[in-house]
Amino acid sequence: MCVLHDSANHKHNKVSKIFILQQTKQIKFKLSFFSVSAEGAPHCGRVSAEGAPHCGRVSAEGAPHCGRVSAEGAPHCGRVSAEGAPHCGRVSAEGAPHCGSVSAEGVPHCGRVSAEGAPHCGRVSAEGAPHCGRVSAEGAPHCGRVSAEGAPHCGRVGAEGAPHCGRVGAEGAPHCGRVGAEGAPHCGRVGAEGAPHCERVSAEGVPHCGRVSAEGAPHCGRVGAEGAPHCGRVGAEGAPHCGTVSAEGATHCGRVVLRERRTVAGSVLREHRTVGGSVLRERRTVGGSVTRERRTVGRSVLRERRTVGGQNQEKE
């Protein structure tokens, strides 16, 4: 009888242990639904390839998430980047965390869109332009967008219609970090004369980069052999100029080639400078005397003075 009693107790204890084990598994299974990630997002114990815990949900972009949705409408796992953009642990080639969303330019982002309509990851350049961590060859961060001229940018467009990255030259012209051989920043646009510019156009119809010479003529940083800045345009005479044309039909760089000064007594001083550096001065007095002085590049001087009677008083 004692043996039968012990055997019954053993079977009862074994059944009790099996029941308790089953109850424990059920409790653990139920508790798994209440697991919370380090980011505070409830999940099911599942972990994505990026190490983000989730609930088996997959976004349209193929990123597993926890049902959480950012203000931009992108599902995520509670993770937030240094820029404040929630994401799913995915990181782009440029090191920007994102949610699997990809822009039309092929740049992964977090659903955020700039005022210019460019999707990005919350990153902002020193110029205040949001971007996705991409950097152009010129060092300007952008969103993968490329202008018709091949310059990457962030969707920003200047008043002249040239897309740029928020960078502004010393002359106030926005650009993309590109710099011409003359040191003028531009947006990849090139004029018919081969001068890069930012789509700014002078009153003479010459595109330039906001630079203005001492004579008041806008140009692109190019300087002729005579020291006059210009925009790459060359006149029929072979002289580079800025599109400015004098009343006599002479193209120039904003420099004034004819000066005329009249005094109260009626004397007149005229000075004409040519491209080669020659100078012709003519002074007429009230009595009709004339003084002419011509200086050539070789420094030779020709002086001529005529009196009222027409006689030469001085000549060299």
C-alpha positions in Angstrom: 0.0 0.0 0.0 2.8 2.4 0.8 4.5 1.7 -2.6 1.2 2.5 -4.4 0.8 5.7 -2.4 4.3 6.9 -3.2 3.8 6.2 -6.9 0.6 8.2 -7.0 2.3 11.1 -5.3 5.2 11.0 -7.8 2.7 11.1 -10.7 0.9 14.0 -9.1 4.1 15.9 -8.6 5.2 15.3 -12.2 1.8 16.5 -13.5 2.0 19.6 -11.3 5.5 20.4 -12.6 4.3 20.1 -16.2 1.4 22.4 -15.5 3.5 25.0 -13.8 6.0 24.9 -16.7 3.2 25.4 -19.2 1.8 28.3 -17.2 5.2 29.9 -17.1 5.7 29.6 -20.8 2.3 31.2 -21.4 3.1 34.0 -19.0 6.4 34.6 -20.7 4.7 34.5 -24.1 2.2 37.1 -23.0 4.9 39.2 -21.4 6.8 39.2 -24.7 4.1 41.4 -26.2 4.9 44.0 -23.5 8.6 44.1 -24.2 9.9 47.6 -24.6 13.1 48.6 -26.6 15.8 50.9 -25.3 14.0 53.6 -27.3 10.7 53.0 -25.5 9.0 51.3 -28.5 7.0 48.1 -27.6 8.0 45.2 -29.7 7.8 41.3 -30.1 11.4 40.4 -29.5 12.1 40.7 -33.2 15.3 42.5 -34.3 15.9 43.9 -37.8 19.2 43.5 -39.6 20.0 47.0 -38.4 19.6 46.0 -34.8 16.2 47.7 -34.3 13.6 45.8 -32.3 10.2 45.7 -34.1 6.9 43.9 -34.4 7.1 42.3 -37.8 5.5 45.3 -39.4 7.2 46.3 -42.7 6.8 49.7 -44.3 6.3 50.3 -48.0 10.0 50.8 -48.3 10.7 47.4 -46.8 11.9 48.7 -43.4 10.6 46.8 -40.3 9.1 49.0 -37.6 6.9 49.1 -34.5 3.9 50.9 -35.9 5.2 54.3 -34.7 4.8 57.1 -37.3 6.8 60.3 -37.3 5.3 63.8 -37.9 6.4 63.4 -41.5 4.4 60.1 -41.8 7.4 57.8 -41.9 7.0 54.6 -39.7 9.9 54.0 -37.4 11.1 52.2 -34.3 11.5 55.0 -31.8 15.1 55.7 -32.7 16.0 59.3 -33.2 19.0 60.7 -35.0 21.3 63.4 -33.8 19.3 65.8 -36.0 16.0 64.8 -34.3 14.7 62.7 -37.1 13.1 59.4 -36.0 14.3 56.4 -38.1 14.6 52.6 -38.2 18.3 52.1 -37.6 19.1 52.1 -41.3 22.1 54.3 -42.3 22.9 55.6 -45.8 26.3 55.4 -47.5 26.8 59.0 -46.3 26.2 58.0 -42.6 22.7 59.5 -42.4 20.1 57.4 -40.5 16.8 57.0 -42.3 13.6 55.0 -42.7 14.1 53.3 -46.0 12.4 56.1 -47.9 14.2 57.0 -51.1 13.8 60.3 -53.0 13.4 60.6 -56.8 17.2 61.3 -56.9 17.9 58.0 -55.2 18.8 59.5 -51.7 17.4 57.6 -48.6 15.8 60.0 -46.1 13.3 60.1 -43.2 10.2 61.6 -44.9 11.2 65.1 -44.0 10.8 67.7 -46.8 12.5 71.1 -47.0 10.7 74.3 -47.9 12.1 73.8 -51.4 10.4 70.4 -51.7 13.6 68.4 -51.3 13.3 65.3 -49.0 16.1 65.0 -46.4 17.3 63.5 -43.1 17.1 66.5 -40.8 20.7 67.5 -41.4 21.3 71.2 -42.0 24.4 72.7 -43.6 26.3 75.7 -42.3 24.3 77.8 -44.8 21.0 76.6 -43.3 20.1 74.2 -46.2 18.7 70.8 -45.1 20.4 67.9 -46.8 21.0 64.1 -46.6 24.7 64.0 -45.8 25.8 64.0 -49.4 28.7 66.3 -50.2 29.6 67.6 -53.7 33.2 67.7 -55.1 33.2 71.3 -54.0 32.4 70.4 -50.4 28.8 71.6 -50.5 26.3 69.3 -48.7 23.2 68.6 -50.8 20.2 66.2 -51.3 21.2 64.4 -54.5 19.5 66.9 -56.8 21.5 68.0 -59.8 20.9 71.1 -61.9 20.8 71.1 -65.7 24.4 72.3 -65.5 25.4 69.3 -63.4 25.8 71.1 -60.1 24.4 69.2 -57.1 22.1 71.3 -54.9 19.3 71.2 -52.3 16.3 72.4 -54.3 17.0 76.1 -53.4 16.7 78.5 -56.4 18.2 82.0 -56.6 16.3 85.0 -57.7 17.9 84.5 -61.1 16.6 80.9 -61.4 19.9 79.1 -60.6 19.5 76.2 -58.2 22.1 76.3 -55.3 23.0 75.0 -51.9 22.5 78.1 -49.7 26.0 79.3 -50.2 26.4 83.0 -51.0 29.4 84.7 -52.5 31.0 87.8 -51.2 29.1 89.6 -53.9 25.8 88.3 -52.7 25.2 85.7 -55.4 24.0 82.3 -54.2 26.0 79.4 -55.6 26.9 75.7 -55.2 30.5 75.9 -54.0 31.9 75.8 -57.5 34.6 78.4 -58.2 35.8 79.5 -61.7 39.4 79.8 -62.7 39.2 83.5 -61.9 38.1 82.8 -58.3 34.4 83.7 -58.8 31.9 81.2 -57.2 29.1 80.1 -59.5 26.4 77.4 -60.1 27.9 75.5 -63.0 26.3 77.7 -65.6 28.6 78.9 -68.4 28.0 81.9 -70.7 28.3 81.8 -74.5 31.8 83.3 -73.9 32.9 80.4 -71.7 32.6 82.4 -68.5 31.0 80.5 -65.6 28.3 82.6 -63.8 25.2 82.5 -61.5 22.5 83.5 -64.0 22.7 87.2 -63.0 22.4 89.4 -66.0 23.7 93.0 -66.3 21.8 95.8 -68.0 23.9 95.0 -71.1 22.6 91.4 -71.1 25.9 89.9 -69.8 25.5 87.0 -67.3 27.9 87.4 -64.4 28.4 86.4 -60.7 27.5 89.6 -58.9 31.1 91.0 -59.1 31.4 94.7 -60.0 34.6 96.4 -61.2 35.8 99.7 -59.9 34.2 101.2 -63.0 30.8 99.8 -62.0 30.7 97.1 -64.7 29.5 93.6 -63.5 31.8 90.8 -64.5 33.0 87.2 -63.7 36.4 87.8 -62.2 38.2 87.6 -65.6 40.9 90.2 -66.2 42.2 91.3 -69.6 45.9 91.9 -70.4 45.1 95.6 -69.8 43.9 94.9 -66.2 40.3 95.5 -67.0 37.9 92.8 -65.5 35.4 91.4 -68.0 32.9 88.6 -68.7 34.7 86.7 -71.4 33.2 88.7 -74.3 35.6 89.9 -77.0 34.8 92.7 -79.4 35.5 92.7 -83.2 38.8 94.5 -82.3 39.9 91.6 -80.1 39.4 93.6 -76.9 37.6 91.8 -74.0 34.7 93.8 -72.6 31.5 93.6 -70.4 28.9 94.2 -73.1 28.9 97.9 -72.5 28.9 99.9 -75.7 29.6 103.6 -75.9 27.6 106.2 -77.9 30.3 105.8 -80.6 29.7 102.1 -80.8 32.9 101.1 -79.0 32.7 98.1 -76.6 34.5 98.5 -73.3 34.8 97.3 -69.7 32.9 100.1 -68.0 36.0 102.2 -68.2 35.5 105.7 -69.6 37.8 106.3 -72.5 36.9 109.9 -73.2 37.0 112.6 -70.6 36.0 116.2 -71.2 36.3 118.9 -68.6 35.2 122.5 -69.2 36.2 125.3 -66.8 34.4 128.6 -66.1 36.7 130.5 -68.5 35.9 128.0 -71.3 39.1 126.0 -71.4 38.6 122.3 -72.4 40.6 119.3 -71.5 40.1 116.1 -73.4 41.8 112.8 -72.7 41.6 109.6 -74.8 43.1 106.3 -73.7 43.4 103.4 -76.1 43.7 99.7 -75.4 47.5 99.7 -76.1 48.1 102.4 -73.5 48.5 105.5 -75.7 47.2 108.8 -74.4 46.1 111.9 -76.2 45.5 115.0 -74.2 44.1 118.2 -75.9 43.7 121.5 -74.0 42.0 124.5 -75.6 42.1 127.9 -74.0 39.8 130.9 -74.4 42.2 132.6 -76.8 42.3 129.6 -79.1 45.6 128.2 -78.2 45.9 124.4 -78.3 48.2 122.0 -76.4 48.3 118.4 -77.5 50.3 115.7 -75.8 50.5 112.0 -76.9 52.2 109.3 -74.9 52.7 105.9 -76.4 53.6 102.6 -74.8 57.3 103.2 -75.4 57.0 106.4 -73.3 57.8 108.7 -76.2 56.2 112.1 -75.9 54.8 114.4 -78.6 53.8 117.9 -77.6 52.3 120.5 -79.9 51.1 124.0 -79.0 49.2 126.2 -81.4 48.5 129.9 -80.9 45.6 132.0 -82.2 47.6 132.9 -85.3 48.3 129.3 -86.0 52.1 129.4 -85.2 53.6 126.5 -83.3 55.2 127.8 -80.1 56.4 124.4 -78.8 56.9 121.1 -80.5 58.9 118.0 -79.6 
